[in-house]
Amino acid sequence: MLIEKIYMMSNYLKSGFYNPYNYEITLKVYLIYIFSAISLFIFLVLGTNCLYEENTFLGTILLSGAGLFFFNILYLKLTDDYTTSSYIILYFLFALMLYLVYSGGVQQTGSMWSFILPPVILFIHGLKKGLTELFLFLLIVASMLFVENGSFLETTYTYAFKVRLVLILFVTIMLSALYQYTREVSMKRMIKMQSDLEFFLRRDPLTGLYNRRGYDYNIKHIESAEYGAILMCDIDHFKKINDTYGHSAGDCVLQVVANVIKENIRIQDFSVRWGGEEFFIFLSTVTSNEAYNIAEKLRRKIENTPIRYHDKMINVTMSIGISIVEKDIPLSEAIKNADNAMYLSKSRGRNKTTRP
């Protein structure tokens, strides 16, 4: 029952911000939620205890902090603005820790709470910004402790305690920074590995063109385009090439044709190995005439590119079908139209370009 409730609460917190492609942000938001909830409870207990011991000023601050953390949880849930939410937490903690060093807290133990700052700040704000904030905090604390023999303090610390507090805080900052540095390096490596893996998963290993997975990834470029054109291309008599020269020769043909396609389309266009010897090309923001001219240039280039396979020269041709992409034409219909136009090129004798 408890596990089920925890799972339900986890799903509730995930809703609105959970990003399966950016685990780092998700983890930061979780940390803000958890830290706010724990701090809310601790501040509520400590604040109530201070009021009970008639330490009204500190009790009021702690209870105000509990209210701030409660507001922070609501703010994050309603807005998903984890950046502002992190500033609310951290700068309140900065102010509170400085006050605890100044006042000594309960039985002069308040300064001990400052050791929670380094790991939290470095994780949320990163290494560079976090270190800047922490060394500023350390400088202020050291100034409060040692300048003019502690005249900036409400309480009294021994000299040995002051030295130990500053040194331990410095060591905690450095150890936390070292951990954060190694964590960030590991995270960057993981992100690069994931990016490289995604890149290769979206590519056809033989031709280097996008595969169907890559097409699904790029489909947003088609759906967001005001207009454009689809070319469906098929190498003529490809089965005969395989039967005559072998499948390795067929692979060589596919690679050369793919390179010709890559060299003759623009950077804003993209091409896909649709399957077998068939290729899909999306031409962004082109008219029907422009698409026809590009297709014809591509068709002639392939026709005039002899392909050397060992000591043999293989000549290939390609049949191409064109369809127009517009906002009021469903993508599936545009692909079907291009496919039909390609088969029409085949039926007309191959090595042709057909458009509506």
N, C-alpha and C positions, 0 to 999 in steps of 0.2 A: 504493500500500500504506500509506504514511504517512498520507495523507488519510483512508483508510478507518479506520485505527486512531484517529485524532483524532475522527472522526465517531462511532465506537463509544463512545469515552470520553465525548464530549459527551452522548450519549443515556443513558449510565450515570449521569452526574451529574444529568441532568434528572429521572430517575425518582424519584418520591416528593415532589418539591417543585414541579415545573414547573407554573406557572399561566398559561395563555394569556390570562387576563383581567386579570392584574396583572403587567405586564412589569417594573415597578419592583422588585418583590420577587424575581422571577426573576433580574434583573440583579444585585441585591445578593448573592444566594446564589452566583451565578457568581463575583462579585468576591471573596467570602470564600474560595471554593474556590481560585481562581487565586492570590490573595494568600498563602493558607496554603501552597500548593504551592511558590510561588517563594521564600517566606520559609524554608520547610523546607530547600530546596536551598542558599540563601545562608548560612543559619545553620550548616548542616552543614559547608560548605566553610570559612567563617570560623572556626568553632569548632575544627575540625581543625587549621587553620593556627595558631591561637593556642596549641593544645597543642604543636604542633611547635616553636613559638618559645618554649615554656616559660612562656607566660602562662596558668597553670593556672586562675586564678579566672575570667577573662573567657572562656576556652575552655569551662569548665564551664557558665557561664551561657548561652553561645551554643548549645551542644549540648543543654542543657535546653530552650532555646527551640525547637530543631528538633524535639525530642520532643513539646513542647506543640503545635506546629503539626500534627504528624502525628496526635496525639490529636484535635485540633480537626476535622481532615478526617473522621476516623472518627465522631466525635460528631455532626457535621452530617449525615453520610450516614445514620446509624442513627436519629436523632431528628427531623430536619428543623427543629430549633430554631435558626434562624439568628440570633435575637436574642441568646441566650446565647453562641453561637459568635462573634458580632461583639464582644461584651464581652471574651471570652477573648483575641482578637487585639489589640484596641485598648489594653486596660489593660496587657497584657504589653509592648506597644510603648512605651507611656508610661513604664513603669518602666525599660525597656531604654534608651530615649533619654536619660532623666535620668541613668542610670548612665554612658552614653557621654560626656555633657557633663561629668559629675563626674570621670571617669577620663581622658578625652581619647581613649580607644580606641587604635587602632594609629596611631602617629606623629601623634597629636593630630588625627586626621581623623574620629573617631567622631561628633562633634557634627553633621557634615554630613548624617548619616542622618536627622536630625530633620525635614528638609525633605519627607520622604515622608508625614509625618503629616497635614498639612492636607487634601489632596484625599481621602485615604482616609477620614478621620474625618468630614468633611463629607458625603461621599456616603453612608456607612453610617448615621450618626446624624442627618443632616439639618442644616439651617442653624442653627436656634436652639440645640439641644443641642450640636451640633458646635462652634459658636463659643464657647460657654461652656467646654467642655472644653479647647479650644485656647488660649484666653486664660488659663485657669488654668495650663496647661502653660508658656505664655510667661512668666507671672508668676513661676513657680517657677524657670525657667531664668535669668531676669534677676536674681532674688534670689541664686541660686547664683553668678552671675558677678560681681555688683557689691557685694553686702552684705559688709561687713568685709573689703573688698579681696581677695575670692576665698578666704576661709578655709574655705568649704564645698566647695572643689575639691581633688581629689587632684593635679591637674596645674596647669600655669601657662599662661595665655593672655596675649597682649599686650592692652593696652587697646583698640587699634584693632580687633583681631580680635573682642573681646567686643561692641563697638558694632556692628560689621558683622553678626555672628551674630544679634543681637537684631533689628536693623533688617530684615535679609533675611528672617528668620523671620516678622516682623510683615507685611512686604509679601507674602510667600507665602501667609500666612493670609488677608489681605484679597483678594488676587487669586482664591484658591480659593473664598472666600466669595462673591465677585461672580459667578464662574462657577456656583457651586451655586445662587445666588439665581435667575439667569436660567434655569438648567436646571429648577428647581422651578416657576417661573412657566410655562415652556413645557409642563412635564408636566401642570400643573393645567389649562392650556388644552386640551391634547390629551385629557385625561380627560373634561373637560366636553363637548368636541366629540364624543367617542365616546359619552358618555352621551346627548347630544342626538340623535345619529344613531341610536342604538339605540332611543330613545324613538319617533322618527318612523318607523323601520322596523317597529315593532310596532303602529303605528296606521294605521287606514284613513284616508286623506287626506280623504275626503268627509265622513264622519260623526264622526271623532275617536275612535271606539270602537277597541278592539283588533282587529287582523286575525288571520289564522291564525297568523302568527309570534308575535303577542302572546299568543294562546291557548297556544301551545307553551311560552312563557315563564312563564305563570301556571298551567300544569297542575299544578305542585307544590302549589298551594293546594287544588286539588280532591283530589289523591291523599293529602294529609296531613289532610284534614278527617275528623272522626269521622262526621259526617253532614251532609246538605244536600240541595239539589234543583237540577235542571237545567230551565231553561225553553227550549224551542225555539219561536221566534216567527216568523210569516210574515205579511207585509202582504197582505191580501186584494185580489185583482184588480189587482195592481200592473201587469201587462202592459197592462191596459185604460187605466190612468192614463197610461202612456207613449204608447200609441197615440192617446189623446184629446188630451192636453195637451202632449205632447212629452217628450223625455228630460230636459230641464232641469227640467221640473215634477217628474219622477220623482226627480231628485236633491234637489230642495227637500223632497219628501215624506220621503225617507230621512233628511235632516238633521233635520227636525222630530221624526220618530219616534225617532231616536237621542237627541236632547235630552230627550225625554219619558222614555226608558229611563234615562238618566243621572240625571235628577232624581228618579226614583221607586225607585231601588235604594239600598242602604246602602253605606257606604264599604268594608266588608269583602267586598262582592260585586263581581263584574266582568262586563262584557258584551263581546260580540264580534260584529262584522259577519261572519256565517258565510259569506255569499256572496249576491250579488244583493240580494233583499229579505228575506233570512232572517237572524235574529239568535239568538245563543246567550247565555244568561244563567246564571251560577252563583250561587246563593243559599247562603251559608255558614250552617251550624248552624240550619236551619229544619226544622220538621216538615212533613208533607204538607199539613196544614190551613193552616199559616202560609204555605207556598209558594203554595197555591191563592189565599189572600187577597191576597198581593202580586201574583200574576198577574192576578187579576180587577181589582184597583185599576189596574194598568197598562193592561189591555185597555179599561176604561171611560174612562180618561184619554185614550187615543189616539182612541177613538170620539168623544169630546166636545171634541176639539181641531181646529177647522176650520183648514185650512192655506191661507194666502193666497199665491197665485201670480199676480203682476201684478194684473189686475182680476178674477181668478177665485178662488172659494173651493172647495177640494177637501176632501171628507170621506173619511177612510180608516178601516178597521177592521183588526183583527189576530186571527189564529188562534194559539192557544198550546197547547203540549203540555208536560206536567210528568212528570218521573221523579225518583225518590228516589235519592240517592247514599249508599251505605253501604260499610263496609269490605269486606263480602263480595260486593259487586256490582262487577264489572269496569267501568271507566269507559266503555269502548266499548259495553258492553251498556246502561249508563244513558243514553248519548247516543242509541242506537238506540231505546230505549223512549220517550224524549221525542219523538223524530222521529215514531214511529208514533202517539203520542198527538196530535201536532200535525196529522197527516194525518187523524186521526179527527175532530178539530175541523172541518177543512175539509169532510169528507164529511157532517157533521151540519148544514151550512148556513153555516159560517164565523162569524167574530166570536164565537168560543166558547173556553173553557178546558177542557181535558180532562186528567184525572189518572188514575192507576191505581185 
